[in-house]
């Protein structure tokens, strides 16, 4: 099993994240932000990556540190679980429809973090979660997971649907990218012989 465990304790947040890349999509998530919990659960369910995430953050200040730090820890746990990345598919792409909304996510576990974000929201909050933090969540998880990550809203009007389609697209793309391809016989999927740098 390819697993990762990160404990990240700062003056702003205390976080435990565990992942199993070869899981079934089970989850146990408590960040203190309901909509962030919901999206993290969607990520686990549709990527088939088991996720445990426990966060005690400074929500009396705002939601920024909890959102950012939980995403950083999730990316770190994924990186730890991937090891040298030998044998992985490396690339993933998915379209995710949700009613009137269609999102597209494409990614490369390149070791070179880069986010292209072509999406937006027309309301300030989903539940109690500030929508401006959603792009930052993707930036943060991509940074520590080493992802070249392209997230695009093709069309849609309902803010809940837009967010959920982006997360489901990300999940499906990650499911494809972390999968082991037996034809690669454990080789690192790069002509350089390493990913990143």
Secondary structure, 3 states (H helix, E strand, C coil): CCEEEEEEECCCEEEEEEEECCCCCCEEEECCCHHHHHHHHHHHHHHCCEEEEEEEECCCCCCHHHHHHHHHHHHHHHHHHHCCCECECCEEEEEEEECCEEEEEEEECCCCCEEEEECCCCCCEECCEECHHHHHHHHHHHHHHCCEEEEEEEECCCHHHHHHHHHHHHHHHHHHHHCECHHHCCCECCCCCCCCC
